[in-house]
Amino acid sequence: MSYSDFKTLDKAINAFSLTLEESHNLFAHVALIQPSQRLKEALEETLELATNISTEKARSELIITPILLEIRRMFQGKIGYFSGTSFNVDESRGLSGICDFILSASGNQLLITTPVITVVEAKDNDIKLGLGQCVAEMVAAQVFNDRTGKSQTIYGVVSTGTLWKFLVLEAQILKIDRTEYFIGQLEQILGILSEPFREYFGR
């Protein structure tokens, strides 16, 4: 069993004994961040192309990756970026397999180090189909961080590239923002993605 076997949110919640809390505007307190000119130009070139191609690979490479790399640049390379990387934490609980994306609060690119935030690319362009896998990866990140004494709130993201949904895991409480952010709300998306690292680095 692996992350991708958690096909539904319900399956992940039951497997890991989580309590679900849904919230409107869970990240209303987060400061907006203006995209750099570099990111604006990149998305101007790739956004329409990615949506026309409309495959997971195209959306991953042409929309999601440039946004995640923007976060890495914001913190002067202090953030590790991993794509399609194995993250085997506890195989007995299904906490193993390949993660679409991982961001960590470390510039180390040779191995994943704590703390970790996970990003899941939505399957078949459907946010709901990625929620179960995202929650499983968040639990894995929580276990991984706890082992090294670097426990903190875990952020998770499910994205189609043009639509972004954010989750937070605190102990056994899973919070899901009912608000879904469209790519046109890039300032909010960047603000939320950067929040766990702002907290960690005290910025």
MDAnalysis code that builds the backbone (N, CA, C; Angstrom):
import MDAnalysis as mda
import numpy as np

u = mda.Universe.empty(609, n_residues=203, atom_resindex=np.repeat(np.arange(203), 3), trajectory=True)
u.add_TopologyAttr("name", ["N", "CA", "C"] * 203)
u.add_TopologyAttr("resid", np.arange(1, 204))
u.add_TopologyAttr("resname", ["MET", "SER", "TYR", "SER", "ASP", "PHE", "LYS", "THR", "LEU", "ASP", "LYS", "ALA", "ILE", "ASN", "ALA", "PHE", "SER", "LEU", "THR", "LEU", "GLU", "GLU", "SER", "HIS", "ASN", "LEU", "PHE", "ALA", "HIS", "VAL", "ALA", "LEU", "ILE", "GLN", "PRO", "SER", "GLN", "ARG", "LEU", "LYS", "GLU", "ALA", "LEU", "GLU", "GLU", "THR", "LEU", "GLU", "LEU", "ALA", "THR", "ASN", "ILE", "SER", "THR", "GLU", "LYS", "ALA", "ARG", "SER", "GLU", "LEU", "ILE", "ILE", "THR", "PRO", "ILE", "LEU", "LEU", "GLU", "ILE", "ARG", "ARG", "MET", "PHE", "GLN", "GLY", "LYS", "ILE", "GLY", "TYR", "PHE", "SER", "GLY", "THR", "SER", "PHE", "ASN", "VAL", "ASP", "GLU", "SER", "ARG", "GLY", "LEU", "SER", "GLY", "ILE", "CYS", "ASP", "PHE", "ILE", "LEU", "SER", "ALA", "SER", "GLY", "ASN", "GLN", "LEU", "LEU", "ILE", "THR", "THR", "PRO", "VAL", "ILE", "THR", "VAL", "VAL", "GLU", "ALA", "LYS", "ASP", "ASN", "ASP", "ILE", "LYS", "LEU", "GLY", "LEU", "GLY", "GLN", "CYS", "VAL", "ALA", "GLU", "MET", "VAL", "ALA", "ALA", "GLN", "VAL", "PHE", "ASN", "ASP", "ARG", "THR", "GLY", "LYS", "SER", "GLN", "THR", "ILE", "TYR", "GLY", "VAL", "VAL", "SER", "THR", "GLY", "THR", "LEU", "TRP", "LYS", "PHE", "LEU", "VAL", "LEU", "GLU", "ALA", "GLN", "ILE", "LEU", "LYS", "ILE", "ASP", "ARG", "THR", "GLU", "TYR", "PHE", "ILE", "GLY", "GLN", "LEU", "GLU", "GLN", "ILE", "LEU", "GLY", "ILE", "LEU", "SER", "GLU", "PRO", "PHE", "ARG", "GLU", "TYR", "PHE", "GLY", "ARG"])
u.atoms.positions = np.array([
    [0.846, -1.194, 0.000],
    [0.000, 0.000, 0.000],
    [0.884, 1.248, 0.000],
    [0.473, 2.273, -0.755],
    [1.256, 3.495, -0.852],
    [0.327, 4.703, -0.868],
    [0.906, 5.882, -0.959],
    [0.115, 7.107, -0.957],
    [-0.998, 7.074, -2.012],
    [-0.664, 6.600, -3.183],
    [-1.629, 6.621, -4.286],
    [-2.804, 5.675, -4.067],
    [-2.702, 4.781, -3.077],
    [-3.811, 3.877, -2.775],
    [-4.909, 4.562, -1.964],
    [-4.612, 5.735, -1.444],
    [-5.631, 6.485, -0.700],
    [-6.437, 7.307, -1.710],
    [-7.404, 6.633, -2.320],
    [-8.148, 7.215, -3.429],
    [-9.163, 8.259, -2.990],
    [-9.579, 8.202, -1.730],
    [-10.597, 9.133, -1.249],
    [-10.155, 9.781, 0.052],
    [-10.724, 10.935, 0.313],
    [-10.455, 11.629, 1.569],
    [-10.923, 10.799, 2.751],
    [-12.087, 10.195, 2.626],
    [-12.655, 9.386, 3.699],
    [-11.723, 8.239, 4.091],
    [-11.115, 7.600, 3.109],
    [-10.222, 6.482, 3.392],
    [-9.013, 6.940, 4.207],
    [-8.459, 8.077, 3.855],
    [-7.286, 8.585, 4.573],
    [-7.649, 9.012, 5.992],
    [-8.774, 9.687, 6.145],
    [-9.206, 10.144, 7.468],
    [-9.418, 8.959, 8.406],
    [-10.072, 7.923, 7.908],
    [-10.323, 6.739, 8.731],
    [-9.044, 5.975, 9.045],
    [-8.172, 5.856, 8.062],
    [-6.933, 5.093, 8.246],
    [-6.032, 5.716, 9.304],
    [-6.048, 7.035, 9.393],
    [-5.127, 7.709, 10.302],
    [-5.838, 8.356, 11.491],
    [-7.122, 8.011, 11.666],
    [-7.918, 8.478, 12.820],
    [-7.863, 9.994, 12.982],
    [-8.146, 10.694, 11.902],
    [-8.102, 12.146, 11.912],
    [-9.498, 12.727, 12.136],
    [-9.538, 13.922, 12.667],
    [-10.785, 14.671, 12.806],
    [-10.783, 15.787, 11.772],
    [-11.839, 15.840, 10.975],
    [-11.905, 16.807, 9.879],
    [-12.621, 18.080, 10.309],
    [-12.009, 19.209, 9.989],
    [-12.633, 20.507, 10.187],
    [-12.570, 21.270, 8.872],
    [-13.733, 21.659, 8.364],
    [-13.774, 22.476, 7.156],
    [-13.940, 23.930, 7.559],
    [-13.298, 24.797, 6.817],
    [-13.320, 26.205, 7.199],
    [-13.370, 27.086, 5.963],
    [-14.136, 28.164, 6.051],
    [-14.111, 29.181, 5.001],
    [-12.949, 30.129, 5.280],
    [-12.183, 30.420, 4.239],
    [-11.087, 31.383, 4.364],
    [-10.135, 31.052, 5.512],
    [-9.685, 29.809, 5.529],
    [-8.755, 29.352, 6.560],
    [-7.473, 30.179, 6.571],
    [-7.138, 30.733, 5.420],
    [-5.880, 31.476, 5.302],
    [-6.115, 32.966, 5.088],
    [-7.233, 33.467, 5.593],
    [-7.559, 34.883, 5.418],
    [-6.499, 35.791, 6.046],
    [-5.786, 35.286, 7.063],
    [-4.784, 36.082, 7.766],
    [-3.459, 36.174, 7.022],
    [-3.291, 35.357, 6.005],
    [-1.996, 35.275, 5.317],
    [-1.798, 36.484, 4.402],
    [-0.620, 37.066, 4.480],
    [-0.308, 38.240, 3.659],
    [-0.165, 37.856, 2.192],
    [-0.657, 38.714, 1.319],
    [-0.523, 38.484, -0.119],
    [0.927, 38.722, -0.530],
    [1.373, 37.965, -1.520],
    [2.722, 38.143, -2.032],
    [2.642, 38.366, -3.544],
    [3.217, 39.448, -3.974],
    [3.205, 39.774, -5.398],
    [4.198, 38.879, -6.148],
    [3.771, 38.301, -7.264],
    [4.696, 37.474, -8.045],
    [5.796, 38.331, -8.674],
    [6.932, 37.727, -8.834],
    [8.038, 38.431, -9.481],
    [7.748, 38.591, -10.971],
    [8.471, 39.497, -11.594],
    [8.326, 39.675, -13.037],
    [8.702, 38.392, -13.770],
    [9.658, 37.698, -13.223],
    [10.102, 36.435, -13.831],
    [8.964, 35.416, -13.871],
    [8.223, 35.286, -12.767],
    [7.107, 34.340, -12.734],
    [5.975, 34.807, -13.637],
    [5.681, 36.091, -13.627],
    [4.622, 36.619, -14.487],
    [4.901, 36.293, -15.946],
    [6.121, 36.522, -16.358],
    [6.483, 36.274, -17.752],
    [6.429, 34.789, -18.087],
    [6.852, 33.956, -17.127],
    [6.822, 32.509, -17.355],
    [5.390, 32.020, -17.551],
    [4.479, 32.478, -16.685],
    [3.095, 32.018, -16.772],
    [2.374, 32.605, -17.979],
    [2.747, 33.818, -18.374],
    [2.170, 34.399, -19.587],
    [2.485, 33.519, -20.792],
    [3.657, 32.909, -20.758],
    [4.090, 32.058, -21.869],
    [3.499, 30.649, -21.788],
    [3.343, 30.132, -20.565],
    [3.027, 28.709, -20.430],
    [1.593, 28.379, -20.023],
    [0.889, 29.332, -19.419],
    [-0.425, 29.024, -18.860],
    [-1.414, 28.534, -19.912],
    [-1.560, 29.289, -20.975],
    [-2.502, 28.888, -22.029],
    [-2.061, 27.588, -22.690],
    [-0.766, 27.438, -22.876],
    [-0.240, 26.212, -23.482],
    [-0.575, 25.000, -22.625],
    [-0.358, 25.114, -21.321],
    [-0.613, 23.997, -20.413],
    [-2.087, 23.628, -20.377],
    [-2.962, 24.632, -20.351],
    [-4.403, 24.338, -20.290],
    [-4.902, 23.753, -21.599],
    [-4.298, 24.135, -22.704],
    [-4.696, 23.563, -23.992],
    [-4.221, 22.121, -24.132],
    [-2.996, 21.850, -23.683],
    [-2.496, 20.474, -23.708],
    [-3.307, 19.627, -22.733],
    [-3.545, 20.198, -21.541],
    [-4.431, 19.629, -20.519],
    [-4.064, 18.229, -20.061],
    [-2.775, 17.952, -19.960],
    [-2.327, 16.704, -19.352],
    [-1.706, 17.031, -18.004],
    [-1.656, 16.025, -17.114],
    [-1.045, 16.247, -15.811],
    [0.406, 16.683, -15.952],
    [1.114, 16.078, -16.871],
    [2.531, 16.391, -17.054],
    [2.718, 17.843, -17.483],
    [1.891, 18.302, -18.424],
    [2.010, 19.677, -18.902],
    [1.694, 20.670, -17.793],
    [0.630, 20.419, -17.032],
    [0.266, 21.323, -15.950],
    [1.344, 21.334, -14.870],
    [1.927, 20.164, -14.633],
    [2.990, 20.056, -13.642],
    [4.210, 20.876, -14.043],
    [4.656, 20.679, -15.265],
    [5.883, 21.318, -15.726],
    [5.714, 22.806, -16.006],
    [4.553, 23.179, -16.540],
    [4.392, 24.528, -17.058],
    [3.704, 25.499, -16.104],
    [3.003, 24.981, -15.092],
    [2.321, 25.875, -14.152],
    [2.800, 25.654, -12.715],
    [2.683, 24.416, -12.236],
    [2.980, 24.156, -10.822],
    [4.457, 24.377, -10.505],
    [5.331, 23.814, -11.314],
    [6.767, 23.932, -11.044],
    [7.248, 25.381, -10.999],
    [6.897, 26.231, -11.967],
    [7.350, 27.627, -11.875],
    [6.889, 28.333, -10.596],
    [5.688, 28.006, -10.114],
    [5.178, 28.630, -8.889],
    [5.961, 28.140, -7.677],
    [6.248, 26.845, -7.623],
    [7.011, 26.317, -6.491],
    [8.446, 26.834, -6.491],
    [9.014, 26.986, -7.652],
    [10.376, 27.531, -7.724],
    [10.411, 29.005, -7.323],
    [9.303, 29.708, -7.530],
    [9.211, 31.089, -7.060],
    [9.331, 31.138, -5.539],
    [8.674, 30.191, -4.854],
    [8.779, 30.125, -3.392],
    [10.228, 29.869, -2.987],
    [10.883, 28.982, -3.689],
    [12.286, 28.682, -3.381],
    [13.163, 29.933, -3.543],
    [12.927, 30.700, -4.596],
    [13.713, 31.922, -4.813],
    [13.445, 32.961, -3.722],
    [12.187, 33.019, -3.265],
    [11.827, 33.987, -2.225],
    [12.660, 33.801, -0.964],
    [13.040, 32.556, -0.695],
    [13.815, 32.261, 0.515],
    [15.282, 31.995, 0.186],
    [15.737, 32.589, -0.910],
    [17.156, 32.550, -1.293],
    [17.747, 31.140, -1.296],
    [16.978, 30.185, -1.819],
    [17.487, 28.829, -1.951],
    [17.543, 28.031, -0.671],
    [16.942, 28.543, 0.414],
    [16.942, 27.807, 1.683],
    [15.884, 26.705, 1.693],
    [15.141, 26.598, 0.614],
    [14.080, 25.599, 0.524],
    [14.478, 24.510, -0.462],
    [14.291, 23.259, -0.048],
    [14.548, 22.131, -0.936],
    [13.316, 21.859, -1.794],
    [13.541, 21.588, -3.062],
    [12.456, 21.296, -4.009],
    [12.676, 19.899, -4.582],
    [11.657, 19.038, -4.445],
    [11.751, 17.664, -4.928],
    [10.527, 17.347, -5.783],
    [10.745, 16.685, -6.884],
    [9.663, 16.339, -7.801],
    [9.779, 14.871, -8.190],
    [8.672, 14.123, -7.984],
    [8.670, 12.704, -8.325],
    [9.657, 11.905, -7.508],
    [9.770, 12.241, -6.227],
    [10.764, 11.629, -5.341],
    [10.122, 10.620, -4.394],
    [10.815, 9.519, -4.136],
    [10.344, 8.546, -3.148],
    [10.418, 9.160, -1.761],
    [9.358, 8.915, -0.978],
    [9.306, 9.422, 0.394],
    [8.736, 8.303, 1.247],
    [9.620, 7.382, 1.635],
    [9.212, 6.183, 2.363],
    [9.414, 6.387, 3.861],
    [8.321, 6.544, 4.579],
    [8.365, 6.887, 5.991],
    [7.949, 5.714, 6.872],
    [6.848, 5.045, 6.527],
    [6.359, 3.909, 7.312],
    [5.504, 3.033, 6.405],
    [6.138, 2.057, 5.769],
    [5.436, 1.229, 4.791],
    [4.294, 0.440, 5.409],
    [4.398, 0.091, 6.681],
    [3.351, -0.695, 7.340],
    [2.034, 0.069, 7.416],
    [2.098, 1.392, 7.362],
    [0.899, 2.228, 7.423],
    [0.525, 2.813, 6.062],
    [1.214, 2.394, 5.044],
    [0.945, 2.926, 3.711],
    [1.588, 4.270, 3.457],
    [2.517, 4.650, 4.309],
    [3.179, 5.946, 4.183],
    [4.469, 5.785, 3.384],
    [4.296, 5.440, 2.141],
    [5.446, 5.248, 1.258],
    [5.008, 5.467, -0.182],
    [5.984, 5.668, -1.032],
    [5.690, 5.847, -2.439],
    [6.294, 7.125, -2.989],
    [5.839, 7.482, -4.180],
    [6.352, 8.656, -4.881],
    [5.455, 9.850, -4.598],
    [6.068, 10.973, -4.262],
    [5.333, 12.226, -4.066],
    [5.499, 13.105, -5.308],
    [4.412, 13.713, -5.724],
    [4.488, 14.602, -6.884],
    [5.489, 15.714, -6.627],
    [5.309, 16.407, -5.502],
    [6.214, 17.488, -5.123],
    [6.386, 17.517, -3.615],
    [7.589, 17.878, -3.178],
    [7.859, 18.121, -1.768],
    [8.690, 19.397, -1.677],
    [8.300, 20.262, -0.762],
    [9.130, 21.398, -0.391],
    [9.561, 21.192, 1.050],
    [10.822, 21.453, 1.338],
    [11.317, 21.305, 2.709],
    [12.087, 22.553, 3.109],
    [12.129, 22.814, 4.397],
    [12.812, 24.005, 4.902],
    [14.304, 23.741, 5.047],
    [14.898, 23.363, 3.955],
    [16.333, 23.104, 3.913],
    [16.798, 23.214, 2.467],
    [17.941, 23.812, 2.260],
    [18.475, 23.935, 0.914],
    [19.119, 22.655, 0.412],
    [19.100, 21.611, 1.223],
    [19.703, 20.331, 0.852],
    [18.919, 19.707, -0.295],
    [19.573, 19.462, -1.429],
    [18.910, 18.847, -2.575],
    [19.311, 17.384, -2.772],
    [20.170, 16.873, -1.893],
    [20.597, 15.483, -2.030],
    [19.670, 14.528, -1.298],
    [19.014, 15.009, -0.236],
    [18.056, 14.184, 0.477],
    [17.037, 15.078, 1.154],
    [15.867, 14.512, 1.406],
    [14.784, 15.257, 2.027],
    [15.070, 15.403, 3.517],
    [14.993, 16.630, 3.998],
    [15.189, 16.892, 5.415],
    [13.997, 17.684, 5.960],
    [13.845, 17.684, 7.257],
    [12.706, 18.336, 7.893],
    [12.895, 19.856, 7.930],
    [11.759, 20.587, 8.072],
    [10.370, 20.123, 7.957],
    [9.913, 20.069, 6.502],
    [8.814, 19.384, 6.281],
    [8.343, 19.102, 4.929],
    [6.944, 19.660, 4.715],
    [6.691, 20.186, 3.518],
    [5.339, 20.500, 3.062],
    [5.130, 19.697, 1.786],
    [3.937, 19.133, 1.605],
    [3.707, 18.297, 0.434],
    [2.774, 18.986, -0.553],
    [2.978, 18.711, -1.819],
    [2.109, 19.220, -2.874],
    [1.729, 18.055, -3.770],
    [0.439, 17.861, -3.980],
    [-0.042, 16.766, -4.813],
    [-0.703, 17.330, -6.065],
    [-0.329, 16.787, -7.183],
    [-0.963, 17.171, -8.440],
    [-2.283, 16.416, -8.565],
    [-3.359, 17.133, -8.805],
    [-4.679, 16.511, -8.887],
    [-4.748, 15.535, -10.053],
    [-5.455, 14.433, -9.836],
    [-5.575, 13.410, -10.859],
    [-6.801, 13.675, -11.739],
    [-6.644, 13.474, -13.022],
    [-7.736, 13.682, -13.975],
    [-8.349, 15.068, -13.833],
    [-7.494, 16.036, -13.471],
    [-7.927, 17.429, -13.361],
    [-9.054, 17.614, -12.350],
    [-9.081, 16.763, -11.312],
    [-10.143, 16.781, -10.310],
    [-9.518, 16.897, -8.922],
    [-9.737, 18.031, -8.265],
    [-9.155, 18.281, -6.949],
    [-9.504, 17.179, -5.957],
    [-10.756, 16.750, -5.942],
    [-11.208, 15.766, -4.955],
    [-10.429, 14.468, -5.051],
    [-10.007, 14.095, -6.250],
    [-9.292, 12.835, -6.436],
    [-7.886, 12.868, -5.836],
    [-7.396, 14.057, -5.510],
    [-6.059, 14.147, -4.932],
    [-6.050, 14.317, -3.429],
    [-7.220, 14.521, -2.814],
    [-7.252, 14.839, -1.383],
    [-6.769, 13.693, -0.499],
    [-7.218, 12.469, -0.773],
    [-6.814, 11.329, 0.046],
    [-5.316, 11.118, 0.018],
    [-4.737, 11.178, -1.174],
    [-3.290, 11.013, -1.301],
    [-2.549, 12.136, -0.587],
    [-3.063, 13.352, -0.723],
    [-2.417, 14.485, -0.063],
    [-2.412, 14.309, 1.447],
    [-3.531, 13.880, 2.020],
    [-3.611, 13.687, 3.469],
    [-2.618, 12.615, 3.917],
    [-2.512, 11.523, 3.171],
    [-1.561, 10.466, 3.521],
    [-0.130, 11.002, 3.512],
    [0.191, 11.820, 2.528],
    [1.531, 12.395, 2.454],
    [1.766, 13.393, 3.588],
    [0.714, 14.106, 3.990],
    [0.839, 15.035, 5.115],
    [1.105, 14.284, 6.416],
    [0.414, 13.172, 6.610],
    [0.659, 12.346, 7.799],
    [2.103, 11.837, 7.784],
    [2.567, 11.431, 6.612],
    [3.957, 10.974, 6.493],
    [4.925, 12.095, 6.846],
    [4.641, 13.304, 6.379],
    [5.497, 14.452, 6.682],
    [5.502, 14.731, 8.183],
    [4.328, 14.582, 8.803],
    [4.219, 14.797, 10.247],
    [5.083, 13.784, 11.015],
    [4.979, 12.508, 10.636],
    [5.775, 11.455, 11.275],
    [7.264, 11.709, 11.046],
    [7.603, 12.053, 9.821],
    [8.991, 12.315, 9.436],
    [9.569, 13.466, 10.257],
    [8.813, 14.552, 10.374],
    [9.276, 15.705, 11.148],
    [9.401, 15.374, 12.636],
    [8.390, 14.652, 13.156],
    [8.387, 14.317, 14.588],
    [9.604, 13.490, 14.975],
    [10.037, 12.609, 14.088],
    [11.173, 11.739, 14.387],
    [12.447, 12.522, 14.660],
    [12.553, 13.685, 14.054],
    [13.773, 14.476, 14.221],
    [13.570, 15.632, 15.188],
    [12.431, 15.621, 15.885],
    [12.170, 16.659, 16.866],
    [11.869, 18.010, 16.263],
    [11.451, 18.028, 15.003],
    [11.135, 19.293, 14.333],
    [9.651, 19.350, 13.987],
    [8.833, 19.033, 14.965],
    [7.390, 19.012, 14.755],
    [6.882, 20.418, 14.462],
    [5.986, 20.501, 13.511],
    [5.319, 21.764, 13.240],
    [4.062, 21.484, 12.429],
    [3.264, 22.510, 12.260],
    [2.049, 22.381, 11.462],
    [2.420, 21.950, 10.051],
    [1.674, 20.972, 9.516],
    [1.943, 20.470, 8.175],
    [0.956, 21.090, 7.193],
    [1.487, 21.633, 6.121],
    [0.656, 22.186, 5.059],
    [0.636, 21.211, 3.888],
    [-0.518, 21.098, 3.264],
    [-0.643, 20.259, 2.083],
    [-1.388, 21.017, 0.994],
    [-1.130, 20.655, -0.232],
    [-1.744, 21.337, -1.366],
    [-2.150, 20.309, -2.416],
    [-3.339, 20.496, -2.970],
    [-3.739, 19.731, -4.149],
    [-3.996, 20.743, -5.252],
    [-3.392, 20.533, -6.402],
    [-3.508, 21.524, -7.467],
    [-3.659, 20.883, -8.842],
    [-4.468, 21.535, -9.661],
    [-4.551, 21.166, -11.079],
    [-3.650, 22.085, -11.897],
    [-3.001, 22.999, -11.222],
    [-2.233, 24.037, -11.898],
    [-3.030, 25.323, -11.940],
    [-4.246, 25.246, -12.434],
    [-5.103, 26.431, -12.502],
    [-5.995, 26.572, -11.270],
    [-6.115, 25.516, -10.475],
    [-6.935, 25.536, -9.263],
    [-6.121, 24.945, -8.112],
    [-6.152, 25.618, -6.951],
    [-5.340, 25.208, -5.816],
    [-6.198, 25.087, -4.567],
    [-6.033, 23.992, -3.817],
    [-6.757, 23.777, -2.567],
    [-5.745, 23.444, -1.477],
    [-5.908, 24.063, -0.304],
    [-4.919, 23.950, 0.760],
    [-5.496, 23.261, 1.995],
    [-4.632, 22.509, 2.674],
    [-4.991, 21.760, 3.871],
    [-3.932, 22.001, 4.939],
    [-4.327, 21.831, 6.194],
    [-3.405, 21.961, 7.318],
    [-3.632, 20.790, 8.267],
    [-2.548, 20.202, 8.758],
    [-2.627, 19.109, 9.721],
    [-1.931, 19.530, 11.005],
    [-2.696, 19.565, 12.100],
    [-2.159, 19.889, 13.422],
    [-2.532, 18.745, 14.355],
    [-1.528, 17.967, 14.771],
    [-1.777, 16.750, 15.564],
    [-2.732, 15.862, 14.776],
    [-3.918, 15.546, 15.331],
    [-4.874, 14.685, 14.636],
    [-6.013, 15.483, 13.995],
    [-5.862, 16.796, 13.944],
    [-6.893, 17.655, 13.363],
    [-6.501, 18.032, 11.938],
    [-7.344, 17.638, 10.996],
    [-7.133, 17.990, 9.594],
    [-8.076, 19.130, 9.229],
    [-7.506, 20.251, 8.841],
    [-8.296, 21.411, 8.450],
    [-8.211, 21.598, 6.936],
    [-9.374, 21.718, 6.311],
    [-9.424, 21.912, 4.867],
    [-10.130, 23.225, 4.570],
    [-9.494, 24.055, 3.793],
    [-10.085, 25.328, 3.401],
    [-11.112, 25.068, 2.298],
    [-12.343, 25.458, 2.537],
    [-13.368, 25.289, 1.516],
    [-13.119, 26.173, 0.300],
    [-12.372, 27.233, 0.520],
    [-12.047, 28.138, -0.577],
    [-11.045, 27.472, -1.509],
    [-11.329, 27.531, -2.794],
    [-10.380, 27.058, -3.795],
    [-9.859, 28.280, -4.550],
    [-8.563, 28.314, -4.739],
    [-7.932, 29.488, -5.330],
    [-7.604, 29.240, -6.796],
    [-8.060, 30.159, -7.647],
    [-7.774, 30.065, -9.065],
    [-6.440, 30.735, -9.362],
    [-5.849, 30.378, -10.474],
    [-4.524, 30.875, -10.826],
    [-4.503, 32.396, -10.902],
    [-5.661, 33.003, -11.163],
    [-5.749, 34.457, -11.172],
    [-5.557, 35.074, -9.800],
    [-5.647, 34.251, -8.755],
    [-5.416, 34.707, -7.371],
    [-4.002, 34.326, -6.935],
    [-3.062, 34.579, -7.796],
    [-1.686, 34.130, -7.589],
    [-1.079, 34.720, -6.322],
    [-1.459, 35.957, -5.960],
    [-0.912, 36.574, -4.750],
    [-1.296, 35.776, -3.504],
    [-2.549, 35.280, -3.470],
    [-2.987, 34.454, -2.335],
    [-2.270, 33.112, -2.326],
    [-2.143, 32.501, -3.502],
    [-1.481, 31.199, -3.610],
    [-0.042, 31.285, -3.117],
    [0.674, 32.301, -3.556],
    [2.061, 32.475, -3.131],
    [2.142, 32.751, -1.627],
    [1.190, 33.522, -1.114],
    [1.180, 33.828, 0.304],
    [1.005, 32.586, 1.156],
    [0.075, 31.716, 0.746],
    [-0.182, 30.500, 1.522],
    [0.981, 29.520, 1.402],
    [1.516, 29.360, 0.200],
    [2.642, 28.446, 0.013],
    [3.860, 28.870, 0.828],
    [4.034, 30.148, 0.991],
    [5.203, 30.636, 1.721],
    [5.004, 30.635, 3.239],
    [3.752, 30.533, 3.700],
    [3.445, 30.679, 5.121],
    [4.214, 29.715, 6.031],
    [4.263, 28.398, 5.722],
    [5.000, 27.507, 6.632],
    [6.476, 27.846, 6.728],
    [7.041, 28.389, 5.671],
    [8.460, 28.733, 5.696],
    [8.689, 30.076, 6.392],
    [7.734, 30.973, 6.259],
    [7.816, 32.234, 7.014],
    [7.758, 31.934, 8.510],
    [6.890, 31.010, 8.893],
    [6.791, 30.609, 10.302],
    [8.105, 29.971, 10.764],
    [8.651, 29.094, 9.951],
    [9.844, 28.333, 10.343],
    [11.071, 29.238, 10.441],
    [11.228, 30.104, 9.456],
    [12.413, 30.958, 9.429],
    [12.196, 32.267, 10.207],
    [10.972, 32.465, 10.733],
    [10.689, 33.647, 11.539],
    [10.693, 34.926, 10.736],
    [10.140, 34.871, 9.521],
    [10.121, 36.048, 8.663],
    [8.729, 36.647, 8.591],
])
